[in-house]
Amino acid sequence: MQIALPINALSMSKKILVWFRNDLRLHDNEVLVEAIAKADEILPVYFFDPRYFEATSYHTIKTGAVRAQFIRESVEALRQALQSFGGNLLVLHGKPEDLLPGLVTAHNISEVYHHREVASEETAVSTHVEDLLWKQKVNLKHIIGHTLYNKEDLPFPIKDIPDVFAQFKKKTERDAIVKPCFLTPNQINFVALADWGTLPELSALLANGEASNPVINSIFKGGEQQALQTLDELLHFPESNSLKKVDIVAKLSPWLALGCLSPREVYWKMKHAETSSGSKPFFKHVLQGLLWRDYYRFMFKKHGNTFFKAKGFTQTVTQAVADEKSLQAWKTATTGQPLVNLLMKQLNETGFITNAARLLVATYFVYELKLEWVLGAAYLEERLIDYAPASNWGNWANVAGVGNDIKLTNGYGFDKQLKIFDPKGMYTPTINA
Ligand SMILES: Cc1cc2nc3c(=O)[nH]c(=O)nc-3n(C[C@H](O)[C@H](O)[C@H](O)COP(=O)(O)OP(=O)(O)OC[C@H]3O[C@@H](n4cnc5c(N)ncnc54)[C@H](O)[C@@H]3O)c2cc1C
């Protein structure tokens, strides 16, 4: 028997706008799953926000060519994935707060869903959007979904999370659980649109200096499929007990940073691989990395902007040298230290260097060149393909001796890092190299 629908039934359908940011995936995506469950139709949207490509007060650019290209590829991949469900991704070039209210009105949207970020610039955008939507009587729903452990599953409230990483790790691993992944949707109903927008060209995104010379030599390709394939290859990487700790490089961070890969997906796939074919020495290392990632995100939630200040968690600022020549030499890989030069060249060309390499170039910057650490952090923000505010500024603050982990922050030095990184004076490539 067919039920006759009232004439306006279609226009009454509930429409939810899914605002994609650093969650460019279909797997383990709570925002998407929730929106699909609650709405008759969804409108997925991505904004290329011009603010993320502007110059900074540190004479750097917020996003350099390598990461801009990676973001573009990842958005394109998400669009293709949504097209395979018979829909699309609306791609717009502009600020969310300028464009979202109009979209809500034009498409009769009842709610907007998005993932909550932790750094102040991102949360400020959310607050601004929330205020504007509120005036339209539309709710902006925040979901927290970037971490391995959910905030509510931790054994302490955010304000009481230990500042010492070792304590955070011990208690979290002992008392918290990692939730299962959300299932990848098998059906999506989309709002009908005539024009889904075009991806801006790289030259339209980049600030002047970068746009005129966007040399891109990255070894990473953006997108969820590429991320899942890299994870799969990693899980099947031959076991080797001879691998030294500093040589273990999974190279998952660019996809994790942009949300093409969920940390829970990494965790559960590793747990399944352990059950089926036994643990591999580097599984533990990668899972510890994910804990570091959670730690810095939770620390940002706890302490906010302190991580962006030169004095960090200390009472006084150590007087740094304002030596433009040394700063440029470090950036352009022309210092007096050959290994630092090699690594900075690699960073400039590919957007990626290992953790040990980051520690080496950062300790050289802070303790040998005696430059102000925030300038180094801002440069890595521009260059890193895996840039994530909490991971970058949190690690830099600790390396510079102004971090919040008192057990860690005073223990860095260039000679020490050099010995760890390269005990035999050789530069050794690794897994996935
Ligand atoms: C000065 C400095 C700046 C950094 N800036 C960033 C950044 O902007 N973005 C970023 O993702 N990581 C940053 N890191 C952390 C770390 O160097 C990279 O995450 C790591 O090198 C990525 O390689 P991988 O995927 O092979 O890591 P693995 O060692 O295999 O670890 C698995 C994952 O855990 C996370 N992780 C590992 N170590 C850390 C750590 N110390 N802090 C936070 N997360 C970690 C990453 O997501 C990584 O992909 C920085 C470290 C330093 C010392």
The ligand as an SDF file (V2000), in Angstrom:
LIG
                    3D

 53 58  0  0  0  0  0  0  0  0999 V2000
   59.7800   20.3980   16.6440 C   0  0  0  0  0  0  0  0  0  0  0  0
   58.7350   19.3860   16.3170 C   0  0  0  0  0  0  0  0  0  0  0  0
   57.6050   19.7440   15.5650 C   0  0  0  0  0  0  0  0  0  0  0  0
   56.6130   18.7950   15.2830 C   0  0  0  0  0  0  0  0  0  0  0  0
   55.5070   19.1810   14.5500 N   0  0  0  0  0  0  0  0  0  0  0  0
   54.5330   18.2580   14.2680 C   0  0  0  0  0  0  0  0  0  0  0  0
   53.3810   18.6280   13.5300 C   0  0  0  0  0  0  0  0  0  0  0  0
   53.1560   19.7950   13.1690 O   0  0  0  0  0  0  0  0  0  0  0  0
   52.4730   17.6520   13.2300 N   0  0  0  0  0  0  0  0  0  0  0  0
   52.6340   16.3480   13.6460 C   0  0  0  0  0  0  0  0  0  0  0  0
   51.7900   15.5030   13.3540 O   0  0  0  0  0  0  0  0  0  0  0  0
   53.6990   16.0000   14.4010 N   0  0  0  0  0  0  0  0  0  0  0  0
   54.6530   16.8970   14.7000 C   0  0  0  0  0  0  0  0  0  0  0  0
   55.7570   16.5090   15.4340 N   0  0  0  0  0  0  0  0  0  0  0  0
   55.7810   15.1490   16.0130 C   0  0  0  0  0  0  0  0  0  0  0  0
   56.4850   14.0790   15.1800 C   0  0  0  0  0  0  0  0  0  0  0  0
   57.7450   14.5030   14.7830 O   0  0  0  0  0  0  0  0  0  0  0  0
   55.7050   13.6320   13.9370 C   0  0  0  0  0  0  0  0  0  0  0  0
   54.3720   13.3510   14.2790 O   0  0  0  0  0  0  0  0  0  0  0  0
   56.3300   12.3510   13.3730 C   0  0  0  0  0  0  0  0  0  0  0  0
   57.6460   12.6090   12.9870 O   0  0  0  0  0  0  0  0  0  0  0  0
   55.5370   11.8440   12.2130 C   0  0  0  0  0  0  0  0  0  0  0  0
   56.1330   10.6980   11.6730 O   0  0  0  0  0  0  0  0  0  0  0  0
   55.4520    9.2870   11.7550 P   0  0  0  0  0  0  0  0  0  0  0  0
   54.0760    9.3750   11.1670 O   0  0  0  0  0  0  0  0  0  0  0  0
   56.3910    8.3130   11.1160 O   0  0  0  0  0  0  0  0  0  0  0  0
   55.3710    9.0660   13.3110 O   0  0  0  0  0  0  0  0  0  0  0  0
   55.3340    7.7770   14.2390 P   0  0  0  0  0  0  0  0  0  0  0  0
   56.5120    7.8470   15.1060 O   0  0  0  0  0  0  0  0  0  0  0  0
   55.1110    6.5210   13.4510 O   0  0  0  0  0  0  0  0  0  0  0  0
   54.0400    8.0340   15.1750 O   0  0  0  0  0  0  0  0  0  0  0  0
   52.6860    7.7370   14.7500 C   0  0  0  0  0  0  0  0  0  0  0  0
   51.8750    9.0120   14.8090 C   0  0  0  0  0  0  0  0  0  0  0  0
   51.8530    9.5270   16.1400 O   0  0  0  0  0  0  0  0  0  0  0  0
   51.9070   10.9640   16.1220 C   0  0  0  0  0  0  0  0  0  0  0  0
   53.1310   11.4100   16.8050 N   0  0  0  0  0  0  0  0  0  0  0  0
   54.3050   10.7460   16.9070 C   0  0  0  0  0  0  0  0  0  0  0  0
   55.1770   11.4340   17.6600 N   0  0  0  0  0  0  0  0  0  0  0  0
   54.5420   12.5660   18.0450 C   0  0  0  0  0  0  0  0  0  0  0  0
   54.9060   13.6810   18.8500 C   0  0  0  0  0  0  0  0  0  0  0  0
   56.1090   13.7900   19.4330 N   0  0  0  0  0  0  0  0  0  0  0  0
   54.0180   14.6740   19.0170 N   0  0  0  0  0  0  0  0  0  0  0  0
   52.7780   14.5980   18.4680 C   0  0  0  0  0  0  0  0  0  0  0  0
   52.3780   13.5620   17.7160 N   0  0  0  0  0  0  0  0  0  0  0  0
   53.2410   12.5640   17.4970 C   0  0  0  0  0  0  0  0  0  0  0  0
   51.8680   11.3720   14.6680 C   0  0  0  0  0  0  0  0  0  0  0  0
   50.5450   11.6250   14.2930 O   0  0  0  0  0  0  0  0  0  0  0  0
   52.4050   10.1510   13.9680 C   0  0  0  0  0  0  0  0  0  0  0  0
   51.9590   10.0170   12.6420 O   0  0  0  0  0  0  0  0  0  0  0  0
   56.7620   17.4570   15.7530 C   0  0  0  0  0  0  0  0  0  0  0  0
   57.8940   17.1090   16.5000 C   0  0  0  0  0  0  0  0  0  0  0  0
   58.8630   18.0540   16.7780 C   0  0  0  0  0  0  0  0  0  0  0  0
   60.0540   17.6290   17.5780 C   0  0  0  0  0  0  0  0  0  0  0  0
  1  2  1  0
  2  3  1  0
  2 52  2  0
  3  4  2  0
  4  5  1  0
  4 50  1  0
  5  6  2  0
  6  7  1  0
  6 13  1  0
  7  8  2  0
  7  9  1  0
  9 10  1  0
 10 11  2  0
 10 12  1  0
 12 13  2  0
 13 14  1  0
 14 15  1  0
 14 50  1  0
 15 16  1  0
 16 17  1  0
 16 18  1  0
 18 19  1  0
 18 20  1  0
 20 21  1  0
 20 22  1  0
 22 23  1  0
 23 24  1  0
 24 25  2  0
 24 26  1  0
 24 27  1  0
 27 28  1  0
 28 29  2  0
 28 30  1  0
 28 31  1  0
 31 32  1  0
 32 33  1  0
 33 34  1  0
 33 48  1  0
 34 35  1  0
 35 36  1  0
 35 46  1  0
 36 37  1  0
 36 45  1  0
 37 38  2  0
 38 39  1  0
 39 40  1  0
 39 45  2  0
 40 41  1  0
 40 42  2  0
 42 43  1  0
 43 44  2  0
 44 45  1  0
 46 47  1  0
 46 48  1  0
 48 49  1  0
 50 51  2  0
 51 52  1  0
 52 53  1  0
M  END
$$$$
